[in-house]
Structure formats: structure tokens, C-alpha cells
Amino acid sequence: MQGLRSKSYIGAVAAVVCAFAFVASPTVSHAEDINEIFKRVNEFVTQKNYPKALEELNWAKKEIEKMNSSSLTSFFPDSLAGFTGAKAEVSNALGMTNISRRYSKGEKSVSVSLTGGGPAGALGGLAGIGKMAAMFGGEAGQDTFRLQGRTAMLRDDGGAPELQVFLDSGSILTLSGDNATGAELRGMAEALKLDALDSYLRGQAK
């Protein structure tokens, strides 16, 4: 029962994120030179024109979010365990950057999504709740195991399987299958570079 309540809570949080999300292409177009923006910030600060300096900082934040989104999509390759990826989608909501990409192979398709977007996100500790749900769940059709050293939970009760991997950075990686098997979802998750993704999300990438 406790696992079910935790599962419901995670679903409710994800629904809130989706409600406020603005979906955009990860392709950066008409990007401003970030150095020019910071130059204007310094000029306005020197002039003590703080309202304009803050306005420029907001534009700088938008440009950096574009760069971050572009970097995150690189962890979702065009081909994954024999599945071919469609165009990635990016959403920024509640201080989080979320990535989603659908992969297909024949009549099978799998949606791979990242929720959380790093420790600075408003819901960056979401994975901690998920880990507790996984460890205390014990629901029918649910399997909890370690995947690349991280807690993972696979729900495969004969319907559409779903695999969640709870990253050390606090984010959740979710794979949802349509006509795909739980084993295929697990193989796709194993093919992702989770160590590199976690390092990037923690701000430790070189």
C-alpha cells in the first residue's frame, strides 16, 4: 500500500510538470552570443541601471537553458539497442529541464524520458522518493534490481511495460514500451551512458 501511495505521488508530480511544460525543439536557432549578453549586463551594472541588467540576465538564462537542453539530448543517441530515435523533445518547467525521445523498431516503440534535469531543479530529489517506492513496493508484476549501479524498477504485468531508473543526481529516467518487452526496455537502458549523464547532471562533467 505504501508503494502504491508513493507511485501515485510520483505520477501526480509528473503531471504537474507536464501541465506547465513548454515543449520545444532541442535545435538552437537564432541564438544570441552569450558573451555579448553578459557584456551588456556589466555595462548596465556600471550605469547602475539594475532593472535593465536583470532583464539581460533573464535573456542570458534562456540562452544557457538552450545550451543545457542541447547537451542533454546528446545522451539520447539516434540509435539505441536496435531502435531508431525520432526527434527529441525538450521542456522547461518548474526549474527543471525534461527530455523525451521516442524510439521505434517495426511495430514496437519505446518512449525514453528524463525527469528532473539536475540537482538545481525544484524537484531534483524526485528519484529519492522513487527509490523508496521501489524498495518497499512489492507489487505484482514489479521487479526491482540494480542497473549500472543504480536502483531500477520494471513493471511488466503483461501490458505496456515501464522501466524507471533512479539516477544518483536525483533525476528519473523512464522507458515506456508499446508492443515492446520488458527485456527490450532493460537492454535499451543498459545501452545508455548513465555514468556520464549523472556526472553531467551533477555539474561534474569535464
C-alpha positions as CSV (number, residue, x, y, z in Angstrom):
1,M,0.0,0.0,0.0
2,Q,2.9,2.3,0.8
3,G,4.5,1.6,-2.5
4,L,1.2,2.4,-4.3
5,R,0.9,5.7,-2.5
6,S,4.5,6.6,-3.4
7,K,3.8,5.6,-7.0
8,S,0.7,7.8,-7.1
9,Y,2.7,10.7,-5.7
10,I,5.4,10.4,-8.3
11,G,2.7,10.3,-11.0
12,A,1.0,13.4,-9.6
13,V,4.3,15.3,-9.6
14,A,5.0,14.3,-13.1
15,A,1.5,15.5,-14.1
16,V,2.2,19.0,-12.6
17,V,5.4,19.2,-14.5
18,C,3.7,18.3,-17.8
19,A,1.0,20.9,-17.2
20,F,3.5,23.7,-17.0
21,A,5.9,22.4,-19.6
22,F,6.6,24.2,-22.9
23,V,7.7,21.7,-25.5
24,A,10.4,22.9,-27.9
25,S,12.9,21.5,-30.3
26,P,16.4,21.0,-28.9
27,T,17.7,22.6,-32.0
28,V,19.0,26.1,-31.1
29,S,18.1,28.7,-33.7
30,H,18.8,32.5,-33.7
31,A,20.9,32.0,-30.5
32,E,22.4,35.2,-29.1
33,D,26.1,35.4,-28.3
34,I,26.2,34.8,-24.5
35,N,29.3,36.9,-24.1
36,E,27.5,39.9,-25.7
37,I,24.6,39.5,-23.3
38,F,27.0,39.4,-20.2
39,K,28.8,42.4,-21.7
40,R,25.5,44.4,-21.7
41,V,24.8,43.2,-18.1
42,N,28.2,44.6,-17.0
43,E,27.5,47.9,-18.8
44,F,24.1,48.3,-17.2
45,V,25.5,47.5,-13.8
46,T,28.2,50.1,-14.2
47,Q,25.5,52.6,-15.1
48,K,23.5,51.4,-12.0
49,N,20.7,50.6,-14.4
50,Y,19.8,47.4,-12.4
51,P,16.4,46.8,-14.0
52,K,17.9,46.5,-17.4
53,A,20.8,44.4,-16.1
54,L,18.3,42.0,-14.6
55,E,16.4,41.9,-17.9
56,E,19.6,40.9,-19.7
57,L,20.3,38.3,-17.1
58,N,17.0,36.7,-17.8
59,W,17.9,36.5,-21.5
60,A,21.2,35.0,-20.6
61,K,19.4,32.4,-18.6
62,K,17.2,31.5,-21.6
63,E,20.3,31.1,-23.8
64,I,22.0,28.9,-21.2
65,E,18.9,26.7,-20.9
66,K,19.1,26.2,-24.7
67,M,22.7,25.1,-24.4
68,N,21.9,22.8,-21.5
69,S,19.0,21.2,-23.4
70,S,21.2,20.6,-26.4
71,S,23.8,18.9,-24.2
72,L,21.2,16.7,-22.6
73,T,19.8,15.5,-25.9
74,S,23.3,14.2,-26.8
75,F,22.8,11.4,-24.1
76,F,19.8,10.2,-26.2
77,P,21.5,8.7,-29.3
78,D,19.9,8.4,-32.7
79,S,20.0,4.6,-32.4
80,L,19.6,2.6,-29.2
81,A,19.8,-1.2,-28.9
82,G,18.4,-1.6,-32.4
83,F,15.7,1.0,-32.1
84,T,15.7,4.2,-34.1
85,G,15.0,7.5,-32.4
86,A,12.6,10.2,-33.6
87,K,13.2,13.9,-32.9
88,A,13.9,14.7,-29.3
89,E,11.6,17.0,-27.4
90,V,12.6,19.4,-24.6
91,S,10.5,21.0,-21.9
92,N,11.5,23.5,-19.2
93,A,9.2,23.8,-16.3
94,L,9.4,24.4,-12.5
95,G,13.2,24.9,-12.7
96,M,13.7,21.5,-14.5
97,T,14.7,20.6,-18.0
98,N,13.0,17.4,-19.2
99,I,14.0,15.4,-22.3
100,S,11.9,12.9,-24.2
101,R,12.6,10.8,-27.3
102,R,10.6,8.1,-28.9
103,Y,12.4,5.1,-30.4
104,S,10.9,2.6,-32.8
105,K,11.6,-0.8,-34.4
106,G,8.9,-2.2,-36.7
107,E,5.7,-2.1,-34.8
108,K,7.5,-1.7,-31.5
109,S,8.1,1.7,-29.9
110,V,9.6,2.9,-26.7
111,S,9.5,6.4,-25.1
112,V,12.6,7.3,-23.2
113,S,12.4,10.4,-21.0
114,L,14.4,12.2,-18.3
115,T,12.6,14.0,-15.5
116,G,14.4,16.2,-13.0
117,G,17.2,17.8,-15.0
118,G,19.7,18.0,-12.2
119,P,20.2,19.0,-8.6
120,A,19.2,22.6,-9.1
121,G,15.7,21.6,-10.3
122,A,12.8,22.4,-8.0
123,L,12.0,18.6,-7.9
124,G,15.6,17.4,-8.2
125,G,15.2,14.9,-5.3
126,L,12.3,13.1,-7.1
127,A,14.5,10.0,-7.5
128,G,14.8,9.6,-3.8
129,I,11.0,9.1,-3.4
130,G,11.1,6.6,-6.4
131,K,13.9,4.6,-4.7
132,M,11.8,4.2,-1.6
133,A,8.8,3.2,-3.6
134,A,10.9,0.6,-5.5
135,M,12.3,-0.9,-2.3
136,F,9.0,-1.1,-0.4
137,G,6.7,-1.7,-3.4
138,G,6.4,-5.4,-3.8
139,E,3.5,-5.1,-6.3
140,A,2.6,-7.9,-8.7
141,G,4.5,-7.7,-11.9
142,Q,7.1,-5.4,-10.4
143,D,10.9,-6.3,-10.4
144,T,13.5,-4.2,-8.5
145,F,17.1,-4.6,-9.4
146,R,20.4,-2.7,-10.0
147,L,21.1,-1.3,-13.4
148,Q,24.6,0.2,-14.0
149,G,24.8,0.5,-10.2
150,R,21.5,2.4,-9.8
151,T,18.2,1.3,-8.4
152,A,15.8,0.4,-11.2
153,M,12.1,-0.8,-11.2
154,L,10.4,-2.6,-14.0
155,R,6.7,-3.0,-14.1
156,D,5.7,-5.7,-16.6
157,D,2.3,-7.3,-15.9
158,G,1.6,-8.3,-19.5
159,G,0.5,-4.9,-20.6
160,A,2.7,-1.9,-21.6
161,P,5.9,-2.3,-19.6
162,E,7.6,0.6,-17.9
163,L,11.1,0.8,-16.6
164,Q,12.3,3.5,-14.2
165,V,16.0,4.1,-13.3
166,F,16.6,6.4,-10.3
167,L,19.8,8.4,-11.0
168,D,22.2,9.5,-8.4
169,S,21.8,13.1,-9.5
170,G,18.1,13.0,-8.3
171,S,16.5,12.6,-11.7
172,I,14.5,9.7,-13.1
173,L,14.9,8.0,-16.4
174,T,11.7,6.4,-17.6
175,L,11.3,3.9,-20.5
176,S,7.7,3.2,-21.5
177,G,7.1,0.4,-24.1
178,D,4.4,-0.1,-26.7
179,N,4.5,-3.6,-28.1
180,A,8.0,-3.9,-26.7
181,T,9.0,-6.3,-23.9
182,G,10.5,-5.5,-20.5
183,A,13.7,-7.2,-21.6
184,E,14.0,-4.8,-24.5
185,L,13.4,-1.8,-22.3
186,R,16.2,-3.1,-20.0
187,G,18.5,-3.6,-22.9
188,M,17.9,0.0,-24.1
189,A,18.6,1.4,-20.6
190,E,21.8,-0.7,-20.3
191,A,22.9,0.9,-23.6
192,L,22.7,4.4,-22.3
193,K,25.7,6.1,-20.7
194,L,24.3,6.6,-17.3
195,D,27.6,7.4,-15.5
196,A,28.3,10.3,-18.0
197,L,24.7,11.5,-17.7
198,D,24.8,11.5,-13.9
199,S,28.1,13.4,-13.9
200,Y,26.7,16.0,-16.3
201,L,23.5,16.5,-14.2
202,R,25.6,16.9,-11.0
203,G,27.7,19.6,-12.7
204,Q,30.8,17.4,-12.7
205,A,31.2,16.8,-16.4
206,K,34.6,17.7,-17.8
